[in-house]
Amino acid sequence: MVSDRKKLFGILFITALCFFLYTYILPKIVFKYNFYYKNFIFHSTEPIEDSIKYVLSNSQKNLKQFDFNLSGFTQDIYLCNNKILFTIYAFGSFNAFAVNNNITNNIFIADASINSNTAYRQNNGKVYHRKLSEIIAHETTHTLVQKKTGLIRSTFLPAWINEGTCEVVAKGVNDNDSLLRANFLQTSFFDKNSEKYAWYYMCVNFLMVHKGYTVDSVLVCRSDFDSIKAETKEFYKIK
Ligand SMILES: [Zn+2]
């Protein structure tokens, strides 16, 4: 009995040690270059160009449009630029632009060029790109939403609310209905996921522009996605 208990403590200790090494120590060894700027600490395996200031300023500008408390807030961002490294940290999301580890709130970016403010993701041999500053704003919003709601509630938030809020922060609110509709209809989606995220954006943007929702009221919205999507579709006349 005693030896069983010792064995259990041993396993728990080794698990905790591995988790600590993997989560806190390994990133600090692998990503040896750091750049502190505004609310961010940007980490990379390679020297970081000064143009990161432009990228991070844009991300912060997006965050400041919304009701987030940024005072004393710091977000760590790790640029992988290496498939294996990203796969180690992204778990199941290795085709994503980036992931936010909801235990440590560290952000890992798959692949990006700082100088051109561009992030890349690959799926089935196709490469898709998006502004790096938008990706950083999106992932940082996940951390800020978690700060507002707590880990448990943020984990169980419906995807359309969680991802839709992050997308609206990343892209900004758009109150030009006809332009928004035209852009949506002209978009050829990279994959099913991109289309899903575009609808999340459309729905949360609709609530903010036409129903007076704030980030806080979106986060407590009880409506289901299908009914909000139907209302949004009807409003923008999208079939
Ligand atoms: Zn997200």
Residues whose N, C-alpha, C, O or C-beta is under 5 A from the ligand:
A	BS01	ZN	E163 C166
